[in-house]
Each structure stands twice: as C-alpha cells, then as structure tokens.
Amino acid sequence: MSRTLRDVGWVTRKDGEPDQRYSMPQVLNVDGSKDKRFGSFETPSFGTSETLTHGRSQYYDQTSAPSGPGVYQLMTTNGIGRPTVQYTGMSNDIGRRLDEHARCTSDNITTQMSQAANRGMDVRARFAPADSALEARAQELFLLGQRDYAWNERNNGGATKSWWK
C-alpha cells in the first residue's frame, strides 16, 4: 500500500496529547498511534550520484543539491567499482547539509569522509528532494529500516567502528 504525506506526523496518546516517547515524526495510523508498517513506503527517487571528494584528496567538490528538504545518501567507491551506501540522512536544506558534512571539522561524517579519502576511496552523494521536511523524515525512516548503514550513529544501530581506525 502506498503511503502519503498525510500518514506522517507526531504520535499522539489516546487522550490526544503528544506522546513524549517520540522526538521525531512517525508514520501514523488513523487514530494517531505509531504505524509499525512504515517499511511500506516506496523508495525515494534518487538522481545520479555526484562526487564529493576524490580518492586521497581532502578537497571538496560542490554539488548541485537543491536548497530544499529531502533525503541524501553518501557512498564510497574504489575507482570504477560500484558505490557502497555508507550513510543516509535528511535535511531541510540538502545542499547546505552536504556542505556541512564536507567542510565541518567536528562532524563524525567529516571524519569518516577523511578516512575514506585516506584509503583512496571516492565519496559520492545522491539526493532526492521532498515536498516537506515531514516527507523527507518519513523517507529517511524508510531507508534506515532497509539496512544498517556503516556511518549512521543515530536511528540505525550505531556507526561501524572499523571506519574510525
């Protein structure tokens, strides 16, 4: 069953008050309770990936990511090999968020991007614009439910520590 933006929102208790156990929007049932079938979302429509950093280079290539809400994925690849998705995230401004990951020094993703560069890997990004932040969050929840991404610390089982060595 295909889900729509109307199915995403803040979880409410039976008395109509917000359920404080949830700090993020969730996929909802008609009564406002959390729908545990959120995996029924369709995969966001990603475009082609763009290179953020080239192997062994710490220089960042700007992307053509939009300045609106959506989901994005960071991937690594050795040369012409197939990219491996390492991180999935959402943002109200995809372009700004990718820029923060690439230029910030205290961001854990920046550290892992540097580790990938030190290993001679290219880091690539792909993104899928969304109509709203709620839709982007729902798509992110869907993607995080698909597998355990190596660089995701929150909402996805923790980062894989082999990237920190």
Buried (B, 14 or more C-beta within 10 A) or exposed (E): EEBEEEBBBBBBEEEEEEBEEEEEBBBBEEEBBBBEEBEEBEEBEBEEBBBBBBBEEEEBBEBEBBEBBBBBBBBBBBEEEEBEBBBBBBBBBBBEBBBBBBEEEEEBBBBBBBBBBEEEBBBBBBBBBBEBBBBBBBBBBBBBEEEEBBBBEEBBEEBBEEBEE
